[in-house]
Amino acid sequence: MDREVILTEEGHQKLKDEIEHLTTTKRREVAERIKEAREFGDISENSEYDDAKNEQAAIEYRIQVLEQKLRNARVVDKSEVSTDAISVGSVVSLREKGKRKSIDYEIVGAAESDPRKGKLSNESPIGKALMGHKEGDMVTIPAPRGPIEYKVVKIAAGA
């Protein structure tokens, strides 16, 4: 059974854009590389041909994976994201206990997680710990150096 993929509207559009890029631009580029490599003669010992065919296979596999994600996607509508409790689509401001500065994270589905850009998966340890909490709640988040306590300062709908 296929697993549901939770996406924000932005993540859904990025998947569609990537599929479009792969099925048009990248397929054409690789087809051209294969054509050029064939012109070199014997393809049985042609590394350029082998590389191009391997890239073609990787592109086709990536397209299949992305199309499967889109088929199983549940897109979170920003207008339906509640600011009462943390859920997928929420932007959360957290302040570590004893600190003054807060940090913002957007809670997203695993398919579009990117912690360096402030996008945390609802399935990550931090995301799981935050889900369902309300403004003002203290949340203990597991960390390699030991649990860290954060206060939920603000919850907003995703950008």
C-alpha positions in Angstrom: 0.0 0.0 0.0 1.3 3.4 -0.9 2.0 5.9 1.9 0.3 9.3 1.9 2.6 12.2 1.2 1.7 15.4 2.9 2.7 18.5 1.0 2.2 22.2 1.3 1.0 24.0 -1.8 4.6 25.2 -2.4 6.0 21.7 -2.1 3.3 20.3 -4.4 4.2 23.0 -7.0 7.9 22.2 -6.7 7.3 18.5 -7.4 5.3 19.4 -10.5 8.0 21.8 -11.6 10.7 19.2 -11.1 8.8 16.6 -13.1 8.2 19.2 -15.9 12.0 20.0 -16.0 13.0 16.3 -16.0 10.5 15.2 -18.6 11.4 18.1 -21.0 14.8 19.6 -20.6 16.7 16.8 -18.9 15.3 14.0 -21.2 16.2 16.1 -24.3 19.7 16.8 -23.0 20.4 13.1 -22.2 18.9 12.0 -25.5 21.3 14.3 -27.3 24.3 12.9 -25.3 23.3 9.4 -26.2 23.0 10.4 -29.9 26.4 12.0 -29.8 28.0 9.0 -28.0 26.6 6.6 -30.7 28.3 8.7 -33.3 31.7 7.8 -31.8 31.2 4.2 -33.1 31.2 1.0 -31.2 28.9 1.4 -28.2 30.1 -1.8 -26.4 33.2 0.0 -25.1 31.9 3.6 -25.1 32.0 5.2 -21.7 30.2 8.3 -22.8 27.3 6.2 -24.0 27.3 4.2 -20.8 27.3 7.3 -18.7 24.5 8.9 -20.7 22.4 5.7 -20.5 23.0 5.5 -16.7 21.9 9.1 -16.4 18.8 8.4 -18.5 17.9 5.6 -16.2 18.4 7.8 -13.1 16.2 10.5 -14.6 13.4 8.0 -15.5 13.6 6.6 -12.0 13.4 10.0 -10.4 10.4 10.9 -12.6 8.6 7.7 -11.4 9.3 8.5 -7.8 8.0 12.1 -8.1 4.9 11.0 -10.0 4.2 8.4 -7.3 4.5 11.1 -4.6 2.1 13.3 -6.5 -0.4 10.5 -6.9 -0.3 9.9 -3.1 -0.2 13.6 -2.2 -2.5 15.3 0.3 -2.0 19.0 -0.2 -2.4 21.1 3.0 -4.5 24.2 2.2 -3.0 27.2 4.0 -6.5 28.7 4.6 -7.4 25.6 6.6 -4.3 25.6 8.8 -5.3 26.3 12.4 -3.3 28.7 14.5 -4.7 27.1 17.7 -2.3 24.2 17.7 0.8 23.1 15.7 0.1 21.0 12.6 1.5 20.6 9.1 1.5 24.0 7.5 2.1 25.9 10.8 4.9 28.4 11.2 6.1 28.1 14.7 8.2 30.5 16.8 10.1 28.7 19.5 12.3 30.1 22.3 14.7 27.8 24.1 14.4 27.9 27.9 16.7 30.5 29.3 17.3 32.3 26.0 15.9 35.5 24.6 16.1 34.9 20.8 13.3 32.8 19.2 13.7 30.6 16.1 11.0 30.0 13.4 10.2 26.7 11.8 7.6 25.7 9.2 6.2 22.3 9.8 6.0 20.4 6.5 5.5 16.8 5.3 8.6 14.6 5.1 8.8 15.0 1.3 9.7 18.7 1.5 11.7 18.8 4.7 14.8 21.0 4.7 16.0 22.0 8.2 18.6 24.4 6.8 15.8 26.4 5.3 13.7 26.2 8.5 11.3 23.5 7.1 10.9 20.6 9.6 9.2 17.4 8.9 6.2 16.4 10.9 7.8 13.0 11.2 11.2 14.3 12.6 11.8 14.1 16.3 11.4 17.8 16.7 8.3 17.9 14.5 6.7 15.0 16.3 7.4 16.7 19.7 5.8 19.9 18.5 2.6 18.5 16.9 -0.6 19.5 18.7 1.0 21.9 21.1 -0.4 25.4 21.6 1.0 28.9 22.1 2.6 29.2 25.6 3.2 25.4 25.9 6.6 24.2 27.0 7.8 21.4 24.8 10.7 19.0 25.6 12.6 18.0 22.4 15.0 15.1 22.4 18.5 16.0 21.3 21.8 14.1 21.2 23.2 16.3 24.0 20.1 15.8 26.1 16.5 17.1 26.1 16.0 20.8 25.3 13.0 22.7 26.5 11.3 25.2 24.2 8.4 27.5 24.7 5.9 27.9 21.8 5.9 31.6 21.4 3.7 31.9 18.3 1.8 29.8 15.8 0.9 31.1 12.4 -0.3 29.7 9.1 2.4 28.9 6.6 3.7 31.6 4.2 
